[in-house]
Amino acid sequence: MRAVILLIVAALLVTGSKPERPRATERLDRGVVAVKVDSGVFVSWRLLGDDAAGIAFNVYRDGQRVNSSPLDGATCLVDGEGTTASVYTVRSVTGGREGKASRETRPWKTPYLAVALDRPTGAEGYLPNDCSVGDLDGDGAYEIVVKWNARAKDNSQTGVTDPVLLDAYRLDGTRLWRVDLGVNIRAGAHYTQFIVYDLDGDGRAEMACKTAPGTRDGRGKAVVMEGDDSLAVYRDEAGFVLDGPEYLTVFDGRTGEEVTTVAYEPPRGERRGEAWGDPRGNRVDRFLACVAYLDGQRPSLVTCRGYYTRAVLAAYDFDGRRLARRWVYDSDTSEDARGTARGQGNHSVAAGDVDGDGRDEIVYGAACIDDDGRLLYSTGLGHGDAHHLSDMDPERPGLEFFDVHETRPCPAGVELRDAGTGELLFGRPTTVDVGRGMAADVDARYRGFEFWSSASDSVYSITGKVISTRKPSVNFRVYWDGDVQDELLDGTRIEKWDGEKAALVVDFATFGARSINGSKKNPCLSADVFGDWREEVVFYDGNDPGRLLIFTTTIPTRSRLPTLMHDHVYRLAVAAQNVGYNQPPHLGVYIGE
């Protein structure tokens, strides 16, 4: 058993070849969570990616050990004598010696943690939207950053929006700061891509996003570059912002204070961004962002603009004080016999070491940008709405990428490819805009992932075999019930698919949960925030939009895995989950058996 655990831990920490120095592991605490259930109290905690292979655990209730001998299996238990008044701690056991106690945890009375938010006043339309997590203060526990939107608009729609606000909260509801992006940043899914990540490796996460004159940081100070007017209004009567300065700002995670600001790269250019395909603000204001370890050791911040036509990516390194530009890829100035990223981007972006050289690449829809800022390949299949990056086929080395495309007709509108080379492994011709596509390991009868789409009438095995002519939902995936197959998350419902039909596991709407982003029906966030390796799902409270509801599973599991946040591909996917059309995170290794 211990040998198996060791192999899993090693696989989760390394994807591809090792760089000269390994990537730093995010320093997390045990993330102990306790929930009152009918049979007592369910307690779970983190196994860390860098824990010793033989590590075990003791669980204490009110200072008394609950387990008779150290637990070397799954990192959860049900304490039959626990009550809502109990206090729990967890201690590691290595070589027969106990480590220090985790922070004290009291059981929740409900299957969710309600986080009270400071809902903006003066505009009843403000609702919590996308969220992200990061250890903002360096104490080993995640804080949550919430984006507030009001009167949000798609790029193709006219109309004035209210200022976008970004709040940071501890999970007890303490607000750390609020950043007001101001009148010159529009509200909508494609404008504000915020990255919460430890960009300088000091153990505390920063927050980075696009800003402009009118932005105020977490201390209330104007974010403005020399020579610009912080009071200027560049928004036109139709609500678009197609003139004026554009910035990229890194904010301190503890205070929300501006650390550094540079001119946004790439700029929109002359004639209201006409070079991007139209002068109306539809194509020029399509932004993406992600984190990638371009040197294999330290994270770089990557900002992106455009995907329907011109596509430009800019990579930056942050040293704690300044942003230094590493490279820029521009589809319209790069001449490459391998093709171009022009017109190939998706509404989201993925990062990971797809070619096995120890350094990350950026999978930009149907194209891939290498760690040095050059095009690695382009399939030419065009723009798409949904994609998935993971080790989907355990029989093949490396990662695979599943993508769907809008091109009509398209020779492979539903496609599976080798993420590192672009080699087409499966392609289904389509004549329609394929709006949704899902790849997940939902069927234990078949090794590897399964995939399907809104345009296909079947579910396929990873080898392209039709395994069912009945399709489950095409939205998100999640680890919830304790086995190592994915469950499916659609809106507020988690379902289990048995190969022919889907069975309801839980509907969070019964607790008041509401999904976001209209027809996309996303959670505010899905990620392994605390507890064992299963994931938490975050919604806002439809009965009280001033609250987030963070749901965690209370189903016991026999599987022992490190926190998913210590898997590199997964952690980068969580950082970019809020970008554009939210995509569910996947591991960089296959755990299907």
C-alpha positions in Angstrom: 0.0 0.0 0.0 2.7 2.4 1.0 4.6 1.8 -2.3 1.5 2.6 -4.2 1.0 5.8 -2.3 4.6 6.8 -2.9 4.2 6.3 -6.7 1.0 8.4 -6.7 2.7 11.2 -4.8 5.7 11.2 -7.1 3.5 11.2 -10.2 1.4 14.1 -8.9 4.5 16.2 -8.3 6.3 15.7 -11.6 4.9 15.9 -15.1 7.4 15.3 -17.9 11.1 15.7 -17.4 12.6 17.3 -14.3 13.9 20.8 -14.5 17.3 21.7 -13.0 15.5 22.7 -9.8 12.1 21.4 -9.0 9.1 23.7 -8.8 8.3 24.9 -5.3 5.4 23.2 -3.6 2.6 25.5 -2.3 3.0 25.5 1.5 -0.4 24.4 2.8 -1.6 23.3 6.3 -3.7 20.2 6.9 -6.9 21.9 5.9 -9.0 20.0 8.5 -12.7 20.2 8.0 -15.4 18.7 10.2 -19.1 18.4 9.3 -22.0 17.1 11.5 -23.6 14.0 9.9 -26.3 11.7 11.1 -23.8 9.1 12.3 -21.6 11.6 14.1 -19.0 14.0 12.7 -17.2 13.5 9.4 -13.6 14.7 9.6 -11.2 15.0 6.7 -7.7 16.6 6.1 -5.0 17.1 3.6 -2.3 14.6 2.6 0.4 16.9 1.1 2.3 16.2 -2.0 5.6 16.4 -0.2 4.6 14.3 2.8 6.8 11.3 3.6 5.6 8.1 2.0 4.9 6.3 5.3 3.1 9.2 7.0 0.1 8.4 9.2 -2.3 10.5 11.2 -4.0 10.7 14.6 -7.3 12.6 15.0 -8.2 14.2 18.3 -11.6 15.3 19.6 -11.4 17.7 22.6 -7.9 16.6 23.2 -8.6 12.9 23.2 -7.4 10.6 20.4 -10.3 9.2 18.4 -8.5 6.5 16.4 -7.1 3.4 18.1 -3.9 3.3 16.0 -2.4 5.8 13.5 -4.4 6.1 10.3 -2.3 5.2 7.2 -5.2 5.0 4.7 -7.6 7.6 3.6 -7.4 11.0 5.2 -10.9 11.0 6.5 -13.1 9.3 9.2 -16.5 9.4 10.8 -16.3 10.0 14.6 -19.5 8.4 16.0 -19.2 10.3 19.3 -18.7 13.7 17.8 -21.1 16.6 18.3 -21.4 20.1 17.0 -19.7 21.2 20.3 -16.6 19.1 19.6 -13.2 20.5 18.7 -10.9 18.6 16.3 -7.2 18.6 15.6 -5.1 16.3 13.5 -1.4 15.3 14.0 0.9 13.6 11.6 2.8 10.5 12.7 6.1 9.7 11.1 8.4 7.0 12.3 6.2 6.6 15.4 6.6 10.3 16.4 3.7 12.8 16.3 4.0 16.2 14.6 2.4 19.4 15.9 -1.3 19.7 16.0 -3.3 21.3 13.2 -5.3 24.4 14.0 -8.5 23.7 15.9 -11.7 23.0 13.9 -15.3 23.0 15.0 -17.9 21.0 13.1 -20.2 22.7 10.6 -23.9 22.2 11.3 -24.7 22.1 7.6 -23.0 20.4 4.6 -21.7 23.8 3.6 -19.7 26.7 5.0 -21.5 30.0 4.6 -19.1 32.9 4.1 -20.7 36.3 4.7 -19.7 38.8 2.2 -19.7 42.6 2.2 -22.2 43.0 -0.7 -21.7 46.3 -2.5 -24.4 48.9 -1.6 -26.1 51.3 -3.9 -26.6 48.8 -6.7 -28.9 45.9 -5.9 -27.8 44.2 -9.1 -24.4 43.3 -7.7 -24.0 39.5 -7.5 -21.0 37.3 -6.6 -19.5 36.0 -9.8 -16.2 34.1 -10.4 -14.0 33.3 -7.5 -10.4 32.1 -7.0 -8.3 31.0 -4.0 -4.8 31.6 -2.9 -2.9 31.8 0.4 -2.8 35.6 0.6 -1.3 35.9 4.0 1.1 32.9 4.1 -0.5 31.0 6.9 -1.1 27.8 4.9 -4.9 28.2 4.5 -6.6 29.5 1.4 -8.4 32.8 1.2 -11.0 33.5 -1.5 -11.1 36.3 -4.0 -14.6 37.2 -5.2 -15.5 39.2 -8.4 -18.6 41.3 -8.2 -20.4 42.2 -11.4 -23.5 44.3 -12.0 -25.2 45.0 -15.3 -22.5 42.9 -17.0 -22.5 42.8 -20.8 -21.0 40.6 -23.4 -18.6 42.2 -25.8 -21.2 42.1 -28.6 -23.8 44.0 -26.4 -24.1 47.7 -25.9 -24.9 49.2 -22.5 -23.2 50.7 -19.5 -22.0 48.3 -16.8 -21.3 49.1 -13.1 -17.7 49.0 -11.9 -16.1 45.6 -11.3 -15.1 45.0 -7.7 -12.7 42.4 -6.5 -12.9 41.4 -2.8 -10.6 39.2 -0.7 -12.0 37.2 2.3 -10.8 34.8 4.9 -13.1 31.8 5.1 -14.5 33.2 8.4 -15.9 36.1 6.4 -13.3 38.7 7.3 -12.8 41.0 4.4 -9.1 41.8 3.7 -9.5 44.3 0.9 -11.6 45.6 -2.0 -10.2 46.7 -5.4 -12.5 48.9 -7.4 -11.6 48.6 -11.1 -13.4 51.8 -11.9 -15.4 53.3 -14.8 -12.8 52.3 -17.5 -13.1 48.6 -17.0 -16.2 47.0 -18.4 -18.1 44.2 -16.5 -18.5 40.8 -18.3 -17.0 37.4 -18.8 -14.3 38.4 -21.3 -13.0 41.7 -19.7 -11.6 40.9 -16.2 -9.4 37.9 -16.0 -7.9 37.9 -12.5 -5.0 35.7 -11.5 -4.5 34.8 -7.8 -1.2 33.0 -7.4 2.2 33.3 -5.6 4.0 34.9 -8.4 7.3 35.6 -6.6 7.6 32.5 -4.5 7.5 34.2 -1.1 4.7 32.0 0.2 2.0 34.6 -0.2 -0.2 34.9 -3.2 -0.7 38.1 -5.2 -3.6 39.1 -7.4 -3.1 40.5 -10.9 -5.5 41.8 -13.5 -6.1 44.4 -16.1 -6.6 47.9 -14.7 -7.1 51.5 -16.1 -7.3 55.1 -14.9 -10.1 55.1 -12.3 -9.0 51.9 -10.6 -8.5 52.1 -6.9 -6.4 49.6 -4.9 -7.3 47.9 -1.6 -6.1 51.0 0.3 -8.3 53.3 -1.8 -5.3 54.7 -3.7 -5.6 55.6 -7.4 -3.8 53.2 -9.8 -2.5 55.5 -12.5 0.7 55.8 -14.5 2.7 59.0 -14.8 1.1 61.5 -17.1 -2.4 59.9 -17.0 -5.5 61.3 -15.4 -7.0 59.1 -12.7 -10.4 60.9 -13.1 -10.6 60.6 -16.9 -13.6 58.8 -18.3 -13.0 56.9 -21.6 -16.2 54.9 -21.6 -18.4 55.9 -24.6 -22.2 56.4 -24.7 -22.6 52.7 -25.8 -20.7 51.5 -22.7 -17.6 50.5 -24.5 -14.0 51.5 -23.5 -12.1 51.7 -26.7 -9.8 54.6 -25.9 -7.5 55.6 -23.1 -4.6 53.9 -21.2 -4.7 50.2 -20.3 -2.7 48.8 -17.5 -1.6 45.5 -15.9 -1.4 45.7 -12.1 -0.1 43.3 -9.4 -1.8 43.8 -6.0 -0.4 42.7 -2.7 -2.4 39.7 -1.5 -2.5 40.8 2.2 -3.6 44.4 1.7 -4.8 44.7 -1.9 -2.3 47.5 -2.3 -0.8 48.2 -5.7 2.7 46.7 -6.0 3.5 47.5 -9.6 1.7 48.6 -12.7 2.8 48.5 -16.4 1.2 49.3 -19.7 -1.1 46.4 -20.7 0.5 44.2 -23.4 -0.8 43.8 -26.0 -2.3 47.3 -26.5 -5.5 47.7 -28.5 -3.8 49.8 -31.1 -5.2 52.6 -33.3 -8.8 53.1 -34.6 -10.5 51.6 -31.6 -8.8 48.2 -32.0 -9.7 47.7 -35.7 -6.6 45.6 -36.2 -8.3 42.8 -34.2 -11.2 42.4 -36.6 -13.7 45.2 -35.9 -13.8 48.7 -34.4 -16.9 47.9 -32.2 -15.1 46.4 -29.2 -16.3 42.8 -29.8 -13.0 41.2 -30.8 -10.4 43.6 -29.4 -11.6 43.3 -25.8 -11.4 39.5 -25.6 -8.9 38.8 -22.9 -7.4 35.6 -21.4 -4.7 35.0 -18.7 -2.9 32.1 -17.0 0.1 31.1 -15.0 2.9 29.0 -16.6 6.3 27.9 -15.4 8.1 28.9 -18.5 11.6 28.2 -17.1 10.4 25.0 -15.3 11.1 26.6 -11.9 9.2 29.8 -11.3 5.8 31.0 -12.3 5.3 33.5 -15.1 2.1 35.6 -15.6 0.8 35.4 -19.1 -1.7 37.9 -20.4 -3.5 37.4 -23.7 -5.7 39.4 -26.1 -7.7 38.1 -29.1 -8.6 34.8 -30.4 -11.2 35.2 -33.2 -8.5 36.8 -35.4 -5.2 38.3 -34.2 -3.8 36.6 -31.0 -1.1 38.1 -28.8 0.3 36.6 -25.6 2.7 38.4 -23.3 4.7 36.7 -20.5 6.0 38.4 -17.4 8.1 37.5 -14.4 7.4 39.1 -11.0 10.2 39.5 -8.5 8.1 40.9 -5.6 8.5 44.5 -6.8 8.4 44.7 -10.6 7.1 42.9 -13.6 9.8 42.1 -16.2 8.5 41.1 -19.7 9.9 37.7 -20.8 8.5 37.5 -24.3 5.6 38.4 -26.6 4.0 36.2 -29.2 2.0 38.0 -31.9 0.2 36.0 -34.5 0.3 38.9 -37.0 4.1 39.4 -36.9 5.3 35.9 -36.3 6.2 34.0 -39.5 6.4 30.3 -38.9 6.2 27.4 -41.3 4.3 25.5 -38.6 1.3 27.8 -38.9 -0.2 30.5 -36.7 -2.3 31.1 -33.6 -4.4 33.6 -35.5 -8.0 32.7 -35.2 -7.2 29.5 -33.2 -7.8 30.7 -29.6 -10.6 29.5 -27.3 -12.7 31.4 -24.7 -10.2 30.0 -22.2 -6.6 28.9 -22.0 -4.6 26.0 -20.5 -1.0 25.6 -19.3 1.2 22.6 -18.6 4.3 20.8 -19.7 2.9 19.2 -22.8 6.1 18.3 -24.6 7.9 16.8 -21.6 10.9 19.2 -21.4 10.2 20.3 -17.8 8.9 23.7 -18.9 5.3 24.7 -19.4 3.6 25.6 -22.6 0.3 27.5 -23.2 -2.4 25.6 -25.1 -4.2 28.4 -26.9 -7.2 26.6 -28.3 -6.2 24.9 -31.6 -2.6 26.3 -31.2 0.1 25.8 -28.7 2.8 28.4 -27.7 6.1 27.0 -26.5 7.9 28.0 -23.3 10.1 30.4 -25.3 7.2 32.3 -26.8 7.3 30.7 -30.2 4.6 28.7 -31.9 4.9 25.0 -31.0 2.1 23.9 -33.4 -1.3 24.9 -34.8 -4.0 22.5 -36.0 -5.8 25.1 -37.9 -9.2 23.9 -36.7 -10.2 27.3 -35.4 -11.8 28.9 -32.4 -13.8 26.9 -29.7 -15.8 27.3 -26.5 -14.6 24.3 -24.4 -11.5 22.3 -23.8 -9.8 19.9 -21.4 -6.2 19.1 -20.6 -5.1 16.0 -18.7 -3.5 12.6 -19.0 -6.6 11.1 -20.6 -5.0 8.0 -22.1 -2.7 6.2 -19.7 -1.5 4.0 -22.5 0.2 7.0 -24.2 3.0 9.1 -22.7 2.2 12.7 -21.8 -0.9 14.8 -21.9 -3.9 14.9 -24.2 -6.1 17.8 -25.1 -9.8 17.6 -25.9 -11.3 20.5 -27.9 -14.5 21.5 -29.7 -14.7 24.0 -32.5 -17.1 26.6 -33.9 -15.8 26.3 -37.5 -18.6 25.3 -39.9 -17.9 22.9 -41.5 -15.0 21.5 -39.6 -13.1 18.3 -40.4 -12.7 17.7 -36.7 -15.1 19.8 -34.8 -14.9 17.4 -31.9 -11.3 16.4 -31.5 -8.8 14.7 -29.2 -5.1 15.3 -29.8 -1.6 14.8 -28.4 -1.2 18.0 -26.4 2.5 18.2 -27.1 2.6 17.6 -30.9 -0.9 18.5 -32.1 -1.3 15.0 -33.6 -5.0 14.2 -34.1 -6.0 11.1 -32.2 -9.7 11.4 -32.8 -11.7 13.7 -35.0 -15.4 13.9 -35.7 -16.4 16.1 -38.7 -19.1 18.7 -37.8 -21.3 21.2 -39.7 -22.5 23.1 -36.6 -21.1 25.3 -33.9 -20.1 22.8 -31.2 -20.7 24.8 -28.1 -20.0 22.3 -25.4 -17.6 19.4 -25.0 -16.6 17.2 -22.0 -13.8 14.8 -21.3 -13.7 13.0 -18.0 -13.2 9.5 -16.5 -16.8 8.7 -15.8 -16.9 5.0 -16.7 -14.9 2.5 -14.7 -15.4 -0.2 -17.3 -13.0 1.5 -19.7 -9.5 2.5 -19.0 -8.8 6.2 -19.6 -11.2 9.1 -20.1 -14.5 9.2 -22.0 -15.6 12.2 -24.1 -18.7 13.6 -25.7 -20.1 16.9 -26.9 -23.2 18.9 -27.7 -22.8 17.9 -31.3 -22.3 14.1 -30.9 -25.0 11.5 -30.3 -22.6 9.2 -28.5 -20.1 8.8 -25.6 -16.7 7.6 -26.8 -14.0 5.8 -25.0 -10.5 7.3 -25.1 -9.8 5.1 -28.1 -12.7 6.5 -30.1 -15.0 3.5 -29.5 -18.8 4.3 -29.1 -19.7 3.0 -25.6 -23.1 4.6 -25.2 -25.7 6.4 -27.4 -27.0 8.2 -24.4 -25.2 11.3 -23.2 -24.8 12.7 -19.7 -24.5 16.5 -19.0 -21.8 18.5 -20.9 -20.6 21.0 -18.3 -18.2 20.4 -15.3 -16.6 17.4 -13.7 -15.8 16.9 -10.0 -14.5 14.3 -7.5 -17.2 13.9 -4.9 -18.4 10.4 -3.9 -15.1 8.7 -3.0 -14.2 6.5 -5.9 -11.6 7.7 -8.4 -14.0 8.3 -11.3 -15.4 11.7 -12.0 -18.8 12.8 -11.1 -20.6 15.4 -13.3 -21.5 18.8 -12.2 -24.2 20.7 -14.1 -25.5 23.9 -12.6 -26.1 23.0 -9.0 -26.5 19.2 -9.6 -23.9 16.5 -9.1 -24.8 13.3 -11.0 -23.2 9.9 -11.3 -23.2 8.3 -14.7 -23.3 4.5 -14.9 -22.7 4.2 -18.7 -26.4 4.5 -19.6 -28.0 6.9 -17.3 -27.2 9.6 -14.7 -28.3 9.3 -11.1 -28.6 12.4 -8.9 -26.1 12.5 -6.1 -26.9 15.9 -4.7 -28.7 19.1 -5.8 -27.2 22.1 -4.0 -30.2 24.2 -5.0 -32.1 22.6 -2.1 -29.7 24.6 0.2 -30.3 27.8 -1.8 -27.2 27.6 -4.1 -27.3 29.4 -7.5 -24.9 29.0 -10.4 -23.4 31.9 -12.4 -22.7 33.0 -15.9 -26.1 32.4 -17.4 -26.5 29.4 -19.6 -22.9 28.3 -18.7 -24.3 27.4 -15.3 -20.9 27.3 -13.6 -20.1 27.3 -9.9 -18.3 30.3 -8.7 -15.3 27.9 -8.2 -14.7 24.2 -8.0 -11.3 23.2 -6.4 -9.7 21.1 -3.7 -9.9 24.0 -1.1 -9.6 21.9 2.1 -10.2 18.5 3.5 -9.1 15.3 1.7 -8.5 15.1 -2.1 -12.2 15.5 -3.0 -13.2 18.9 -4.3 -15.3 21.7 -2.9 -17.9 23.5 -4.9 -18.6 27.2 -4.4 -21.9 28.9 -5.2 -23.6 32.1 -4.1 -26.7 31.9 -1.9 -29.8 32.7 -4.0 -31.8 33.6 -0.9 -29.0 35.9 0.3 -26.6 37.1 -2.4 -24.4 38.5 0.3 -23.2 34.9 1.1 -21.0 32.3 -0.5 -21.9 28.6 0.1 -18.8 26.3 0.0 -20.0 22.7 -0.2 -17.7 19.7 0.8 -18.4 16.0 0.6 -19.2 14.0 3.7 -19.0 10.6 1.9 -16.2 8.4 3.3 -13.6 7.2 0.8 -11.1 4.4 0.9 -8.8 6.2 -1.6 -5.7 8.0 -0.3 -4.4 10.8 -2.5 -2.5 14.0 -1.9 -4.3 17.3 -2.2 -5.1 17.9 -5.9 -3.6 21.4 -5.5 -0.2 19.8 -5.3 -0.6 18.5 -8.9 0.9 21.1 -11.2 -1.6 20.9 -14.1 -4.5 21.0 -11.7 -3.2 24.0 -9.7 -2.6 26.0 -12.9 -6.1 25.1 -14.1 -7.6 26.4 -10.8 -5.7 29.7 -11.2 -7.2 30.1 -14.7 -10.7 28.7 -14.0 -12.3 32.2 -13.8 -10.9 33.1 -17.3 -13.5 33.5 -20.0 -15.8 30.5 -20.2 -14.9 28.6 -17.0 -13.4 25.2 -17.6 -13.2 22.4 -14.9 -9.7 21.6 -13.6 -8.1 18.2 -14.3 -5.1 16.4 -12.9 -1.9 16.0 -14.9 -1.8 12.3 -14.1 -4.3 9.5 -14.6 -5.7 8.0 -11.4 -8.6 5.9 -12.9 -7.7 2.7 -11.1 
